[in-house]
Amino acid sequence: MLSSFFPPFLFAWAQTELDSGVTSIFNSAVPLFTTIVGILLFGTLISKRQIGGVFIGLFGTLALILAGMEFDPHQNYWYAIFILLSALGYALNINIIKKHLTHLSPLAVTTGSFAVAFVPAILIVFKSGLFQKIGTDVSMQQAVWYLLALAILGTAIANIYFNRLIRISSPVFAASVTYTIPLVAVFWGVWDGEHINFYQILGGLIILYGVYLVNKKKRRSI
């Protein structure tokens, strides 16, 4: 529910008001949240430098929201809260898998996760009236193909590989794959006609610097 049910709905809701490039930058808070959740709920040890990194990253996230509100008022940046809630869900998911589910295969974890989320999700689909409208709505018929691509490539296959990464690495390192998401999403967003300003990029860099401090290993003295 934390990774396969709530975040997809929250992301879709957020992107009714936010561009994909901006959304992906907010999503880069996942490693920071993963660290915070690990410390508070899973007993992960952390240094003063890492604590500083967490606060720097949170400052970058706040800067993104404020910069976006000022320089692109046409988007409702309060919807970024849904992205941050999704990031928190992903952070909990990563720590839970690492601590309690590493004895299971990535395919088993992914299948079990989707099986749990399937029941409430299918009920919402029925309630939305999709099956009654899709026969006559051409735009909805076209959207189904994009949904299939998202479900198979961006969700099912991606989750299998991601759960494999969690199994063989640390939670924060696994969460660090979100570093590349803003780059890819901004590229596709610009190609699709979206705009992103310098201050939003700067806020994203602040977040990444905070995550760098969180993940930086202390050098061993010789």
C-alpha positions as CSV (number, residue, x, y, z in Angstrom):
1,M,0.0,0.0,0.0
2,L,2.9,2.4,0.8
3,S,4.6,1.9,-2.6
4,S,2.1,0.3,-5.0
5,F,-1.2,1.9,-4.1
6,F,-1.0,5.4,-2.5
7,P,2.0,6.9,-4.5
8,P,0.6,6.2,-8.0
9,F,-2.7,7.9,-7.0
10,L,-0.9,10.8,-5.3
11,F,1.5,11.3,-8.3
12,A,-1.4,11.3,-10.8
13,W,-3.2,13.8,-8.6
14,A,-0.2,16.1,-8.2
15,Q,0.5,16.1,-12.0
16,T,-2.9,17.6,-12.7
17,E,-1.3,20.8,-11.4
18,L,2.5,20.3,-11.7
19,D,4.7,19.6,-14.7
20,S,6.6,16.3,-14.8
21,G,10.0,17.9,-14.6
22,V,9.1,19.7,-11.4
23,T,7.4,16.6,-10.0
24,S,10.6,14.6,-10.5
25,I,12.7,17.1,-8.7
26,F,10.5,16.9,-5.6
27,N,10.7,13.1,-5.9
28,S,14.5,13.4,-5.3
29,A,13.7,13.8,-1.6
30,V,13.2,10.0,-1.4
31,P,16.9,9.3,-0.3
32,L,16.6,11.9,2.4
33,F,13.3,10.5,3.7
34,T,14.8,7.0,3.5
35,T,17.6,8.2,5.8
36,I,15.2,9.9,8.2
37,V,12.9,6.9,8.4
38,G,15.8,4.6,8.9
39,I,17.1,6.7,11.8
40,L,13.7,7.2,13.5
41,L,12.1,3.8,13.0
42,F,14.8,1.3,12.1
43,G,17.7,2.3,14.3
44,T,20.1,3.4,11.6
45,L,23.2,5.1,12.9
46,I,24.0,8.5,11.5
47,S,26.8,11.1,11.8
48,K,26.6,14.9,12.4
49,R,27.6,15.4,8.7
50,Q,24.7,13.2,7.6
51,I,22.3,15.1,9.9
52,G,23.5,18.3,8.2
53,G,22.9,16.7,4.9
54,V,19.3,15.9,5.8
55,F,18.6,19.5,6.8
56,I,20.3,20.8,3.7
57,G,18.1,18.5,1.6
58,L,15.0,19.6,3.3
59,F,15.9,23.2,2.8
60,G,16.3,22.5,-0.9
61,T,12.9,21.0,-1.0
62,L,11.4,24.0,0.7
63,A,13.3,26.3,-1.7
64,L,11.8,24.4,-4.6
65,I,8.3,25.1,-3.4
66,L,8.8,28.8,-2.8
67,A,10.7,29.3,-6.0
68,G,8.0,27.6,-8.0
69,M,5.3,29.6,-6.4
70,E,7.0,32.9,-7.2
71,F,8.3,32.2,-10.7
72,D,5.6,30.0,-12.1
73,P,2.4,31.0,-10.4
74,H,0.3,29.1,-13.0
75,Q,1.1,25.8,-11.2
76,N,-0.3,25.0,-7.8
77,Y,2.8,24.1,-5.9
78,W,0.8,23.0,-2.8
79,Y,0.2,19.8,-4.8
80,A,3.9,19.1,-4.2
81,I,2.7,17.8,-0.8
82,F,1.3,14.7,-2.6
83,I,4.8,14.1,-4.0
84,L,6.4,14.4,-0.6
85,L,3.9,12.0,0.9
86,S,4.7,9.6,-1.9
87,A,8.4,10.0,-1.2
88,L,7.7,9.2,2.5
89,G,5.8,6.0,1.4
90,Y,8.7,4.9,-0.8
91,A,11.1,5.6,2.1
92,L,9.1,3.3,4.4
93,N,8.8,0.7,1.7
94,I,12.6,0.6,1.1
95,N,13.4,0.2,4.8
96,I,10.7,-2.4,5.4
97,I,11.9,-4.5,2.4
98,K,15.6,-4.2,3.5
99,K,14.9,-5.2,7.1
100,H,12.1,-7.8,6.8
101,L,11.9,-9.1,3.2
102,T,15.4,-9.7,1.9
103,H,14.9,-13.5,2.3
104,L,12.3,-13.2,-0.5
105,S,13.1,-12.9,-4.2
106,P,12.5,-9.5,-5.9
107,L,9.8,-11.1,-8.1
108,A,8.0,-12.4,-5.0
109,V,8.1,-9.0,-3.2
110,T,6.8,-7.2,-6.3
111,T,4.1,-9.8,-7.0
112,G,3.0,-9.7,-3.3
113,S,2.9,-5.9,-3.3
114,F,0.8,-5.7,-6.4
115,A,-1.5,-8.4,-5.2
116,V,-2.3,-6.5,-2.0
117,A,-2.8,-3.2,-3.9
118,F,-4.9,-4.8,-6.7
119,V,-8.1,-5.2,-4.6
120,P,-8.7,-1.6,-3.6
121,A,-7.3,-0.4,-7.0
122,I,-9.8,-2.4,-9.0
123,L,-12.7,-1.2,-6.8
124,I,-11.7,2.4,-7.6
125,V,-11.5,1.6,-11.3
126,F,-15.1,0.2,-11.3
127,K,-16.3,3.2,-9.3
128,S,-14.7,5.6,-11.8
129,G,-16.9,4.3,-14.6
130,L,-14.0,3.4,-16.8
131,F,-15.5,0.2,-18.2
132,Q,-18.8,2.1,-19.1
133,K,-17.1,5.0,-20.9
134,I,-14.1,3.4,-22.6
135,G,-16.3,1.9,-25.4
136,T,-17.3,5.3,-26.7
137,D,-14.5,7.6,-25.5
138,V,-11.7,7.7,-28.1
139,S,-9.3,9.7,-25.9
140,M,-9.7,7.2,-23.1
141,Q,-9.0,4.3,-25.6
142,Q,-5.8,6.0,-26.6
143,A,-4.8,6.6,-22.9
144,V,-5.1,2.9,-22.1
145,W,-2.0,2.2,-24.2
146,Y,0.0,4.7,-22.3
147,L,-1.3,3.2,-19.0
148,L,-0.2,-0.3,-20.2
149,A,3.3,1.0,-21.0
150,L,3.4,2.7,-17.6
151,A,2.2,-0.4,-15.8
152,I,4.5,-2.9,-17.5
153,L,7.7,-0.9,-18.1
154,G,7.6,1.9,-15.5
155,T,5.9,-0.1,-12.7
156,A,6.1,-3.9,-12.9
157,I,9.5,-4.4,-14.5
158,A,11.0,-1.4,-12.8
159,N,9.9,-2.6,-9.3
160,I,11.4,-6.0,-9.8
161,Y,14.8,-4.5,-10.6
162,F,14.4,-2.0,-7.8
163,N,13.6,-4.6,-5.2
164,R,16.6,-6.5,-6.4
165,L,18.7,-3.4,-5.8
166,I,17.4,-3.0,-2.3
167,R,18.3,-6.7,-1.6
168,I,21.9,-6.3,-2.6
169,S,22.6,-2.8,-1.3
170,S,21.8,-0.4,1.5
171,P,18.4,1.3,1.7
172,V,19.8,4.8,1.1
173,F,22.0,3.6,-1.9
174,A,18.9,2.0,-3.4
175,A,16.9,5.2,-2.9
176,S,19.7,7.1,-4.7
177,V,18.4,5.9,-8.1
178,T,16.0,8.9,-7.8
179,Y,19.1,11.1,-8.6
180,T,18.6,10.2,-12.3
181,I,14.8,10.6,-12.3
182,P,14.9,14.5,-12.5
183,L,17.4,14.4,-15.3
184,V,15.3,12.0,-17.4
185,A,12.0,13.6,-16.5
186,V,13.2,17.1,-17.2
187,F,14.5,16.0,-20.6
188,W,11.2,14.5,-21.5
189,G,9.3,17.4,-20.0
190,V,11.3,20.0,-22.0
191,W,10.8,17.9,-25.2
192,D,7.1,17.9,-24.5
193,G,7.0,21.7,-24.1
194,E,7.3,22.1,-20.4
195,H,9.4,24.8,-18.8
196,I,11.7,24.8,-15.8
197,N,13.6,27.8,-14.3
198,F,17.1,28.2,-12.9
199,Y,15.9,28.5,-9.3
200,Q,14.1,25.1,-9.5
201,I,17.3,23.5,-10.9
202,L,19.2,25.2,-8.0
203,G,16.8,23.8,-5.5
204,G,17.2,20.3,-7.0
205,L,21.0,20.6,-6.8
206,I,20.7,21.6,-3.1
207,I,18.7,18.5,-2.5
208,L,21.3,16.3,-4.3
209,Y,24.1,17.9,-2.3
210,G,22.3,17.1,0.9
211,V,21.9,13.5,-0.2
212,Y,25.6,13.4,-1.1
213,L,26.5,14.4,2.5
214,V,24.1,11.8,3.8
215,N,25.7,9.0,1.7
216,K,29.4,10.2,1.9
217,K,31.5,7.7,3.7
218,K,34.0,8.8,6.3
219,R,37.6,8.3,5.1
220,R,39.6,5.7,7.0
221,S,42.8,7.0,8.5
222,I,45.9,5.0,7.5
